[in-house]
Amino acid sequence: MNRSLERAALLLGVLVLLASLQFCAALGGAAAALVAALLLSAGATWLWLHFELPSGAVWLPPLVCAALCAVVAALLDLSLRPTFAGLFTFLPAAAGSGLTVYLLRRSEARCGLCNRSLSASSLVFACPRCSMHVCDETCWSFEHARCQLCLDQRVPLLPMEESWWLRVAGARSRHDRCQVCRGAADQVDLRLCPHCRRAQCRDCWDFTNGECQRCRTALPDLPASLAHTVASPVGAD
């Protein structure tokens, strides 16, 4: 079955269960109907959001729960046990659902760039350059393995110390051009690939995450953050 259809069917089942239980509770009188509307709407909303069922806007679950309880109250008022107080079950239903939405939204993790909510099943990346947790939809660059902000701002990652470059790539080359940006040796700081000996400037080494564009061999002793880019949502279990 199509994933979206499966989730829509599950949502329909949750709403039918809410209406059925509310109907049964309303048979016990107005007080039972009001209490049940509050609790059942809160529970249905929790299931709705926890299992990431189709929701759209944040106000939709409270609106739907309130509407269902209003329909149940109207049916009872027209046919079985008319009670004036029972007609107001939509108020605690909206309150219970709205409070649940607020509490769940406030406690969930969000993308550091677009502020999109991140569920336990979301694919989240920890940027090796800024350590920000971002979503995979619009804020992560798979090609460059960094967040879009660091990509746009050309945020550096590799150490600036000359001692580190001497250790991993040797002394600066005074000949040739960078194989990536084609910068000349008198214009950029060229370092040779330890494996294929092709020249690449320090800026391009950094931009390619320490990887040679010719042989795809990475420099030794790269920052540990490059090996840990996928993370669980902040605050998720």
C-alpha positions as CSV (number, residue, x, y, z in Angstrom):
1,M,0.0,0.0,0.0
2,N,1.1,3.5,-0.7
3,R,2.7,5.1,2.4
4,S,0.5,8.2,2.2
5,L,-2.6,6.2,1.8
6,E,-1.6,4.0,4.7
7,R,-1.1,7.0,7.0
8,A,-4.4,8.5,5.9
9,A,-6.2,5.2,6.7
10,L,-4.5,5.1,10.1
11,L,-5.6,8.7,10.8
12,L,-9.2,7.9,9.8
13,G,-9.1,5.0,12.2
14,V,-7.9,7.2,15.1
15,L,-10.7,9.7,14.3
16,V,-13.4,7.0,14.1
17,L,-12.1,5.6,17.5
18,L,-12.4,9.1,19.0
19,A,-15.9,9.6,17.8
20,S,-17.0,6.1,18.9
21,L,-15.6,6.5,22.4
22,Q,-17.0,10.0,22.7
23,F,-20.4,8.7,21.7
24,C,-20.3,6.0,24.4
25,A,-19.1,8.4,27.0
26,A,-21.9,10.9,26.1
27,L,-24.5,8.3,26.9
28,G,-23.4,8.6,30.5
29,G,-24.5,12.2,30.7
30,A,-23.2,15.7,30.1
31,A,-20.4,15.6,32.7
32,A,-19.0,12.3,31.3
33,A,-19.2,13.8,27.8
34,L,-17.3,16.9,28.7
35,V,-14.5,15.0,30.6
36,A,-14.2,12.4,27.8
37,A,-14.0,15.1,25.1
38,L,-11.0,16.7,26.9
39,L,-9.1,13.4,27.5
40,L,-10.0,11.6,24.3
41,S,-9.1,14.6,22.1
42,A,-5.7,14.9,23.9
43,G,-5.0,11.2,23.4
44,A,-6.1,11.3,19.7
45,T,-3.9,14.3,19.1
46,W,-0.9,12.6,20.7
47,L,-1.4,9.6,18.4
48,W,-1.9,11.9,15.4
49,L,1.4,13.8,16.0
50,H,3.5,11.0,17.4
51,F,3.0,8.7,14.4
52,E,3.3,11.7,12.0
53,L,-0.1,11.2,10.5
54,P,-1.2,13.8,7.9
55,S,-1.8,17.1,9.7
56,G,-0.7,20.1,7.7
57,A,-1.2,23.2,9.9
58,V,-0.9,23.0,13.7
59,W,-4.5,24.1,14.2
60,L,-5.9,21.2,12.2
61,P,-6.0,18.5,15.0
62,P,-7.8,20.8,17.5
63,L,-10.3,21.8,14.8
64,V,-11.0,18.2,13.7
65,C,-11.3,16.9,17.3
66,A,-13.7,19.8,18.2
67,A,-15.8,19.2,15.1
68,L,-16.1,15.5,15.8
69,C,-17.2,16.0,19.3
70,A,-19.7,18.6,18.1
71,V,-21.1,16.2,15.6
72,V,-21.5,13.5,18.2
73,A,-23.2,15.9,20.6
74,A,-25.6,17.0,17.9
75,L,-26.5,13.5,17.0
76,L,-27.3,12.7,20.6
77,D,-29.2,15.9,21.1
78,L,-31.4,15.1,18.0
79,S,-32.0,11.5,18.7
80,L,-31.2,10.0,22.0
81,R,-30.5,12.0,25.1
82,P,-30.7,15.8,24.5
83,T,-28.6,17.7,27.1
84,F,-27.8,21.4,26.7
85,A,-24.3,21.1,28.4
86,G,-23.4,18.2,26.0
87,L,-23.6,20.6,23.1
88,F,-20.4,22.3,24.4
89,T,-18.2,19.3,24.3
90,F,-16.3,20.9,21.4
91,L,-14.8,23.4,23.9
92,P,-12.9,20.9,26.1
93,A,-12.1,18.9,22.9
94,A,-10.4,21.9,21.3
95,A,-8.7,22.7,24.6
96,G,-7.3,19.2,25.2
97,S,-6.1,18.8,21.6
98,G,-4.6,22.3,21.5
99,L,-2.7,21.9,24.7
100,T,-1.3,18.6,23.5
101,V,-0.2,20.2,20.2
102,Y,1.5,23.0,22.2
103,L,3.3,20.7,24.6
104,L,4.5,18.3,21.8
105,R,5.6,21.2,19.5
106,R,7.5,22.9,22.3
107,S,9.5,19.9,23.3
108,E,10.4,18.6,19.9
109,A,13.7,19.2,18.2
110,R,13.9,21.6,15.3
111,C,16.2,22.2,12.3
112,G,18.9,24.8,13.2
113,L,18.4,26.6,9.8
114,C,14.8,26.3,8.7
115,N,13.2,25.6,12.1
116,R,11.3,22.7,10.7
117,S,10.2,20.2,13.4
118,L,12.3,17.1,13.6
119,S,10.6,13.8,14.7
120,A,12.3,10.7,15.9
121,S,12.2,9.3,12.3
122,S,13.7,12.4,10.7
123,L,17.0,12.2,8.9
124,V,19.2,14.8,10.7
125,F,22.7,15.8,10.0
126,A,25.3,17.3,12.4
127,C,27.3,19.8,10.3
128,P,31.1,19.1,10.9
129,R,31.8,22.8,10.6
130,C,29.3,24.6,12.8
131,S,27.9,21.5,14.8
132,M,24.4,22.6,14.0
133,H,21.8,19.9,13.5
134,V,19.9,20.4,10.2
135,C,17.2,18.5,8.2
136,D,17.9,16.7,5.0
137,E,15.2,18.5,3.0
138,T,16.7,21.9,2.2
139,C,19.4,22.6,4.8
140,W,22.0,19.9,4.1
141,S,24.3,19.6,1.1
142,F,24.9,16.0,0.4
143,E,27.5,16.8,-2.3
144,H,29.6,18.9,0.1
145,A,28.8,17.2,3.4
146,R,27.9,20.4,5.3
147,C,24.9,22.6,6.0
148,Q,23.9,25.1,3.4
149,L,24.9,28.0,5.6
150,C,28.5,26.8,5.9
151,L,28.5,26.1,2.2
152,D,27.3,29.6,1.4
153,Q,29.7,31.3,3.8
154,R,32.7,29.0,3.0
155,V,33.2,28.3,6.7
156,P,36.6,26.6,7.1
157,L,37.1,23.2,8.8
158,L,40.7,22.1,8.5
159,P,43.3,23.5,11.0
160,M,45.1,26.7,10.1
161,E,48.3,25.9,11.8
162,E,51.3,25.4,9.5
163,S,52.6,22.6,11.7
164,W,49.4,20.5,10.9
165,W,49.8,21.1,7.1
166,L,53.5,20.1,7.3
167,R,52.6,16.9,9.1
168,V,49.7,15.8,6.7
169,A,50.8,17.2,3.3
170,G,54.3,18.4,3.6
171,A,55.9,21.7,2.7
172,R,54.3,24.2,0.4
173,S,54.8,23.5,-3.3
174,R,56.4,26.3,-5.4
175,H,55.3,24.9,-8.7
176,D,52.2,23.8,-10.6
177,R,48.6,25.0,-10.2
178,C,45.8,23.9,-8.0
179,Q,43.9,21.1,-9.8
180,V,40.6,22.5,-8.5
181,C,40.7,26.3,-8.8
182,R,43.7,26.5,-11.1
183,G,45.4,29.0,-8.8
184,A,49.2,29.4,-9.4
185,A,51.8,28.6,-6.8
186,D,52.6,32.3,-6.3
187,Q,49.0,33.1,-5.6
188,V,47.8,30.2,-3.4
189,D,49.2,27.9,-0.8
190,L,49.7,24.6,-2.8
191,R,50.0,21.3,-1.0
192,L,50.7,18.0,-2.7
193,C,48.4,15.0,-2.3
194,P,50.4,12.4,-0.2
195,H,49.1,9.7,-2.6
196,C,49.1,10.9,-6.2
197,R,51.2,14.0,-5.7
198,R,48.8,16.3,-7.4
199,A,48.7,19.9,-6.2
200,Q,45.7,21.4,-4.4
201,C,45.6,24.7,-2.6
202,R,44.7,24.8,1.1
203,D,41.4,26.5,0.4
204,C,40.4,23.7,-2.0
205,W,41.6,21.0,0.4
206,D,39.3,22.5,2.9
207,F,36.4,22.9,0.5
208,T,36.6,19.2,-0.5
209,N,36.8,18.1,3.1
210,G,40.4,17.1,2.9
211,E,39.9,14.9,-0.1
212,C,42.1,14.9,-3.3
213,Q,39.9,15.6,-6.3
214,R,42.0,13.3,-8.5
215,C,42.5,10.1,-6.6
216,R,39.8,10.7,-3.9
217,T,42.4,10.0,-1.1
218,A,41.8,11.9,2.1
219,L,44.5,13.6,4.1
220,P,45.5,11.9,7.3
221,D,44.5,13.2,10.7
222,L,41.3,14.9,9.6
223,P,38.9,16.4,12.2
224,A,36.8,13.7,13.8
225,S,33.6,15.7,13.1
226,L,33.9,14.7,9.4
227,A,33.2,11.1,10.4
228,H,30.0,11.9,12.4
229,T,27.6,13.9,10.2
230,V,24.4,11.9,10.9
231,A,22.8,12.5,14.3
232,S,19.6,11.8,16.1
233,P,17.2,14.8,16.6
234,V,18.2,16.9,19.6
235,G,16.1,15.9,22.5
236,A,14.9,12.6,20.8
237,D,15.2,9.4,22.7
